[in-house]
Amino acid sequence: MPTTLLNDRDIMCYVKAGAMIEPFVDHQVRFNTFGAKVISYGLSSFGYDVRLADEFRIFNSPSCDWIMDPHDPIPHIRPWTRMTANDIVIPPNSMILGRTLEYIKMPVNGMAICLGKSTYARLGLIVNVTPLEPAWHGHITIELSNTTPQPLRVYANEGIAQLVFFTGERPTITYADRDGKYQGQTGVTLAKL
């Protein structure tokens, strides 16, 4: 079976068969319920635009006397403050963590790549997410990096990134088979070893 990029019809079929995206919007939304423009989200031609949830983790360490180290994740927990907000300002040359509003359930023969929305990219925001592996499920934790020397505002419940889905032959071992450490994550999830 060749690797296939999923289009809107294919994505709809996967969602109907197993709720790959929850909640799912079967069209592009460009206006909120009050008629105001929003950064689009929902089903697109060859992907799905996910929304940023209103849950954030903000890094605020008063000192620089330790190093962020994936082999020592416990100190990482202390400087992260939880915050819930409809929008948040990312300080210049800084980053925050957020998550998708949508819960994703990858099929056993599929993977997804997540790319930032162009509206935010043109303002200097980098949206960083690792690939979504076969049979992984959870909220997607997103790193939002402001690369500019100016504060940058992001909005919850609006589009933040696009998922591009691929399918192929089922791999020998899926993310679920190897009991991946981020399986079933809900909320913003910090680094684990």
C-alpha positions as CSV (number, residue, x, y, z in Angstrom):
1,M,0.0,0.0,0.0
2,P,1.5,3.4,-1.0
3,T,1.7,6.3,1.4
4,T,-1.3,8.6,0.8
5,L,-1.9,12.2,1.7
6,L,-5.5,12.4,3.0
7,N,-7.9,14.9,1.4
8,D,-11.0,16.3,3.0
9,R,-13.2,13.3,1.9
10,D,-10.6,10.9,3.3
11,I,-10.4,12.8,6.6
12,M,-14.2,12.8,6.9
13,C,-14.3,9.0,6.4
14,Y,-11.7,8.4,9.1
15,V,-13.6,10.7,11.5
16,K,-16.9,8.9,10.9
17,A,-15.2,5.5,11.3
18,G,-13.4,6.3,14.6
19,A,-13.6,9.9,15.8
20,M,-10.1,10.8,14.7
21,I,-10.7,14.4,15.7
22,E,-13.0,15.5,18.6
23,P,-14.6,17.9,18.4
24,F,-14.7,17.9,14.6
25,V,-15.8,20.8,12.4
26,D,-16.6,19.6,8.8
27,H,-15.8,23.0,7.2
28,Q,-13.6,26.0,7.5
29,V,-14.8,28.5,10.2
30,R,-13.7,32.1,9.5
31,F,-16.2,34.0,11.7
32,N,-17.3,33.5,15.3
33,T,-20.9,33.3,16.5
34,F,-21.0,37.1,16.7
35,G,-19.9,37.5,13.1
36,A,-16.3,38.7,13.9
37,K,-13.4,37.3,11.9
38,V,-11.3,34.6,13.5
39,I,-8.1,32.8,12.5
40,S,-9.7,29.9,10.6
41,Y,-10.1,26.3,11.9
42,G,-11.8,23.1,10.8
43,L,-11.6,20.8,7.8
44,S,-9.5,22.1,4.8
45,S,-8.7,20.6,1.4
46,F,-5.8,18.4,2.6
47,G,-5.8,18.8,6.3
48,Y,-7.5,20.0,9.5
49,D,-6.9,23.3,11.2
50,V,-6.8,22.7,15.0
51,R,-7.7,25.4,17.6
52,L,-5.6,26.6,20.5
53,A,-7.3,25.8,23.8
54,D,-7.5,28.3,26.7
55,E,-5.0,26.4,28.8
56,F,-1.3,27.6,28.9
57,R,1.9,27.0,30.7
58,I,4.1,30.1,31.1
59,F,7.8,29.8,31.9
60,N,8.8,32.4,34.6
61,S,12.0,31.5,36.3
62,P,13.6,34.4,38.1
63,S,17.1,33.0,37.8
64,C,19.2,31.3,35.1
65,D,21.2,29.2,37.4
66,W,20.0,25.8,36.0
67,I,19.7,24.3,32.6
68,M,16.6,22.9,30.9
69,D,17.5,19.2,30.6
70,P,15.3,16.4,29.3
71,H,17.3,13.9,31.5
72,D,16.3,15.9,34.6
73,P,12.6,16.9,34.1
74,I,11.7,17.5,37.7
75,P,13.2,21.1,37.8
76,H,11.2,21.8,34.7
77,I,7.9,21.7,36.6
78,R,8.8,24.4,39.1
79,P,9.1,27.4,36.8
80,W,5.9,26.7,34.8
81,T,2.8,28.5,35.8
82,R,-0.6,27.3,34.7
83,M,-2.9,29.9,33.2
84,T,-6.4,29.9,31.6
85,A,-7.2,32.8,29.3
86,N,-9.1,33.7,26.1
87,D,-5.9,35.2,24.8
88,I,-2.3,35.5,26.0
89,V,0.6,37.8,25.2
90,I,4.0,36.0,24.6
91,P,6.9,38.2,25.7
92,P,9.6,39.1,23.1
93,N,12.0,36.3,22.3
94,S,10.2,33.9,24.6
95,M,7.9,30.9,24.5
96,I,4.9,29.4,26.2
97,L,3.2,26.0,26.0
98,G,-0.4,25.5,24.9
99,R,-2.5,22.6,23.7
100,T,-5.1,21.9,21.1
101,L,-8.8,22.2,21.8
102,E,-9.2,19.0,19.8
103,Y,-8.4,15.5,21.0
104,I,-6.7,13.5,18.3
105,K,-6.9,9.7,17.8
106,M,-4.5,8.6,15.1
107,P,-5.3,5.4,13.1
108,V,-2.9,2.5,13.4
109,N,-1.9,3.1,9.8
110,G,-1.7,6.9,9.9
111,M,0.5,9.7,11.0
112,A,0.2,13.5,11.0
113,I,2.5,16.4,10.7
114,C,1.5,19.7,12.3
115,L,2.4,23.1,10.7
116,G,1.8,26.6,12.0
117,K,-0.9,28.8,10.5
118,S,0.4,31.4,8.1
119,T,-1.3,34.3,9.8
120,Y,0.8,33.8,12.9
121,A,3.9,32.8,11.0
122,R,3.8,36.2,9.3
123,L,3.9,37.8,12.8
124,G,7.0,35.9,13.9
125,L,5.3,33.0,15.8
126,I,6.8,29.6,15.5
127,V,4.4,26.7,16.3
128,N,6.4,23.6,17.2
129,V,4.9,20.1,17.4
130,T,6.4,16.7,16.8
131,P,4.8,14.3,14.4
132,L,1.7,12.4,15.6
133,E,2.5,8.7,15.3
134,P,0.3,5.7,14.4
135,A,-2.2,4.8,17.2
136,W,-1.2,7.9,19.4
137,H,-4.1,9.7,21.0
138,G,-4.4,12.8,23.1
139,H,-4.4,16.6,23.2
140,I,-1.4,18.0,21.2
141,T,0.9,20.0,23.4
142,I,2.2,23.0,21.3
143,E,5.2,25.2,21.9
144,L,4.6,28.8,20.8
145,S,7.8,30.8,20.3
146,N,7.7,34.5,19.7
147,T,10.8,35.2,17.6
148,T,10.3,39.0,17.5
149,P,11.5,41.8,19.8
150,Q,7.9,42.7,20.4
151,P,5.1,41.1,22.5
152,L,2.8,38.8,20.4
153,R,-0.8,38.0,21.2
154,V,-2.4,34.6,20.5
155,Y,-6.1,33.7,20.8
156,A,-7.7,30.6,22.3
157,N,-10.6,28.9,20.4
158,E,-9.1,30.0,17.0
159,G,-6.9,28.3,14.5
160,I,-3.3,27.8,15.5
161,A,-1.9,25.0,13.3
162,Q,-2.8,22.6,10.5
163,L,-2.6,18.8,10.7
164,V,-1.6,17.1,7.5
165,F,-2.5,13.3,7.6
166,F,-0.8,10.5,5.8
167,T,-1.7,6.8,5.7
168,G,0.2,3.7,4.6
169,E,0.7,0.1,5.6
170,R,0.3,-0.5,9.3
171,P,3.8,-0.4,10.9
172,T,5.1,-3.4,12.9
173,I,4.9,-1.5,16.1
174,T,2.7,1.6,16.7
175,Y,3.0,4.2,19.4
176,A,0.3,2.4,21.4
177,D,2.1,-0.9,21.1
178,R,5.3,0.5,22.6
179,D,3.3,2.3,25.4
180,G,4.6,5.7,24.4
181,K,5.1,8.1,27.3
182,Y,2.8,10.8,25.9
183,Q,-0.1,8.3,25.1
184,G,-3.5,9.7,26.2
185,Q,-2.2,13.0,27.4
186,T,-4.8,15.6,28.3
187,G,-4.0,19.2,29.0
188,V,-0.6,20.8,28.5
189,T,2.0,18.1,29.1
190,L,5.5,18.9,30.1
191,A,8.6,17.0,29.0
192,K,9.1,13.4,30.2
193,L,12.1,11.1,30.0
